């Protein structure tokens, strides 16, 4: 089956190994019946993978289509970040980025179709429970090498920021992201501030 953006959890939770999968256009959370071996030897566990696919609709975690910037699709992007309030999930979304959001980045008009970066927080002991989810992107394409390119920074695909890696150094979350399908950029923020924002302002956004 076709499932891009597969992200396994870094450790078992209550003895269970979880993995995030993208079955277009949504994000699904599945438990690996055979544990980590199912990832390491997929051909040996075709039956388990087949069962996982058959039950995919029961494992829906985050659904696309409700918010303009997530209208087309969403997908998990970076390793999950464990913190004292949950599992921080950084994911990408594709859709229309509204003018009001674009203005915050100094842009004069909406992005008709763009990749943006979003976040959600999952429960530490039960990752099937979504505690909160951003209603607006936490980052959108805004620089020339992220948007439509220019003479100095031509792009392969316009309006793309696509997170692919995440590390934490002291109190800072650092994201590695693709830009314009041509460049790699680094984005950073205070990890606690991002989790605070999710907990304080995004509690009602679980779609």
N, C-alpha and C positions, 0 to 999 in steps of 0.2 A: 504494500500500500504506500501511498505518497503522504508522508508527514514530514514537513520541513521544520527547522528550528527546534529540534529535540533537545531538552535541557534536563538532565538528571539532577536530583538533589544531591548535595555533597555528602550526606550521611543518612542512614536509615532513621525513620521516625517510628518509635514504638515497634521496632523490629521489621518495619515495612520499607521497601525501596520504592520511591516515587519518581516519576518522570513527567515533565511537561511536554506536550506534543501539540502541533498545529495541524488539525484537520480543517482544511479551508472551510469557512473563513475565521474559525474560532480557536480559542486556546482550551485544551483539554488536560486534565490531570489523571494519570493512570498509575496504578500500583503494579510493579513488576512481580508477577506471580512466582517466578523462579529467581528472584533477587538480581543481584548485579551480574550474575552469570548469563542472564537473558540478554544483557547488553553486549557482553564480551563474546558470546557464541550464538548470535541470532539464528543461524541456520539450524542449530540444535533444538531451538525452541519455537519452531514455526507454529505449532499448535497454540502456544501461549500468546504469540503475537497476533495470530488470527482471532483468538478470543478477545484480545484487547481491542482490536479493530471493530469487531462485531458489537462490542459494548460501548463504543465511543460516545454515543449519545447520552449514556448514563454518567459519563465522566466529564461532561461539559463544565468548565471552570469559569471562563470569561467569554461572553458573547459579543460579537461585532454587530454593527448596524444601528445602534441606538444613538450614538454621538456622531456629529458630522465628520470629525477627523478620523473616526473608526468605521465609517460607513462601508468601506470595501472589504477590509480584513484586518486582523490583528495576529500577532505571533510572539511567542517568548523569544527573548534576545540574548540575555547574558546569564551567567551562573547566578543563582539566587543568593542574596546576601542575608545571612542569619544575624539577627540582632535581638536585643532583649524584649522587643515588642512583637516580633514575628519574622516571617520570611519576606524580605523585600524582593518583589518581582519587577524587573525592568522589561518592558515589552515595546514592540513597535506597532504603529497603527498606520493605516493607509486610508485616505479620504480627503475631504475638502477642509482646509484649515481656514476658519472664518476670519473676516476682516478685523474684528475687534482683537483677536489674538495676534494677528500679524502686526497690527499697529504697535503692540507692546515691544516688538522686535525692530521697530523702525521701518516697517514695510508699508507701502501705501495701498495695497489691495490684497484681497484674499488669495490663497493658493488653491487653485481648482482641484489639483490632485497632488498630494505630497505625503511623504513618509515622516512621521513625527515620533517622539519618544514619550512614553507614558509609564505609569507605575501603579502597583497595587501592593497590598500587604496581606499575607496569608497567616493564618493561625499557626503558632509554633508546634503545637501537638496534633493539630488536625488541619493539614494544608488544604483540605477540601473546603474549608471555611474561609471565605474572602472577607477580611475585616474592613477594608476600604480600598477605594480605587479612584484615581484622578479623573475629574470631569473634564479637565483641560490638559493638553500636552505639557510636559515639564520642559520640553525643548522642541523647537521646530527649525526647519531650514531657513537660514537668514543671511548667511555670508555668501559671496559670489560662488565659492567652490562647493556650497551646499545647494544653492538655488539653480540658477540658469547658466552659470559660468560667465566668464569674460575672456578677454585676450590672454590675460595672465593665467587664469585658472579655468580652462575649458572643462566641461563635465560630460560624462557618458550618459547619465540619466538625470534629468532635472528634478529638483525639489526632493532630495533624499538625505536624511540622516538616519543611519541604521546601526543601533548599538550591537556590538558583538562580544565585548569583554568588560569585566568589572573587577576592580580590586579595591580594597580598603587599606588606607595608610593613615594610622592614628585615627583622627576623626573625619577624614576626608574620603568620600566616595569618588573614584576615578573611573570614568567610562571610556572605553575605546569604541569609536564608531566610524562607520564608513560615511563618506560624504560625496554626493554626486556620482556614486558608484565608481569613483576614481581615486579618492584620497582617504587617508585615515586621520581622524581628528581625536583630540583628547578633551573630554568635558569633565568638570569636577564640581562638587558641592559638599557642604557639610552634611554628613550622613544623618546625624540627629535632627538637623533642621528639616530635611526631607521627610523623615519619618514623623516628626511633629506635624508637619503640614498635612500629611496623609491622615493622621489620627484626628486632627482638629477640624479640618475643612472638607474631608472627603468621605466621612462616615456613611453618608446617605447614598453614595454612588457605587452600588453593587448591582451591575446589570448582567 
